Amino acid sequence: MAPLDSNESIPDAVQKPSSDNRRSSAGRHSTFQWAPYLFLLPTLGIMFLFSVFPMLYGFWMSVQAFDVIRGTATFVGLGNYLKLLHDPQFGLSVLNTAWYTLSVVPLIVAGSIAIAVFLRESRPARLLARVGFYIPFVLSPVVVATSWKWLLNEDLGVIDGFLKWVGVSTIPWLTDDFSARVCVVLITVWNLLGFYMLMVLAGLSQISAELYEAARIEGATGWQRFWRITLPMLRPTILLVVILATIHATQAFEMILLLTAGGPGDATRLVVQNMYQSAFGRLQPGYGVAQAVVLLPVILLVAWFQMRLFKQEGII
């Protein structure tokens, strides 16, 4: 095929598109640019309705003082927030939430790892044991709290009844400050342990058996294999368990409300229950929401720390 002469011109139809073609192409590009946002509108609308709007409404409520009887609201500015600084119950509920979380999370982590490793090494009745440990988690918190409250009852409870039968004095399980705190922590751990045990089992299944076999050949003991292989390889799973268990602990409400109602006194009153009592018990919804708003920066800080750890571990 002969090359084109430099003086020959390309036909106009080929050299430049017609104005009609340009307009239709521009129209297609314009439609393509807006189409994704149009498809997202329903989802964005639902997110705004159920996430953004309640949050904005909560901020508005936190600067109001409500008269529930008359159905009126009065703007008080930072009054509700300043009230928190002088409220001993709020400060105590924060401290209670801190000790509760610091007690529950380590027990869940240690217990879930111990049970998962035991079930992995012990083959007989493995499936039955997994189901047995998981059953408490699928039970309703109302069922769990009611059952344990009956078992720990000083007069009619099975546990104190057994102590009386063997000649031992009864224990005020839920009416003494220290014993009530211990019971609340242990019952929470018993309730959640099965869920986190399955997570650790899933993490263990990702560890190659060849690593353990090589360690056995080198003469490593079971304890050495646990410290040198199992724990390092489980680090991402353990991190996830810590974060989820912390969320569970800081959101604890129904079980403690039914077990002790925050008592005796305020020994087991946590932040969420204090919000509930402020909003619905003392009919101060603005003050209750203000407590949640104050805790929002703490939650965001924990979320940021969580994302940073996940990135370091290569999880995300």
Secondary structure, 3 states (H helix, E strand, C coil): CCCCCCCCCCCHHHHCCCHHHHHHHHHHHHHHHHHHHHHHHHHHHHHHHHHHHHHHHHHHHHCEEEECCCCEEEECCCHHHHHHHCCHHHHHHHHHHHHHHHHHHHHHHHHHHHHHHHHHHCCCCHHHHHHHHHHHHHCCHHHHHHHHHHHCCCCCCHHHHHHHHCCCCCCCCCCCHHHHHHHHHHHHHHHHHHHHHHHHHHHHHCCCHHHHHHHHHCCCCHHHHHHHHHHHHCHHHHHHHHHHHHHHHHCCCHHHHHHCCCCCCCCCCCHHHHHHHHHHHCCCHHHHHHHHHHHHHHHHHHHHHHHHHHHHHCCC
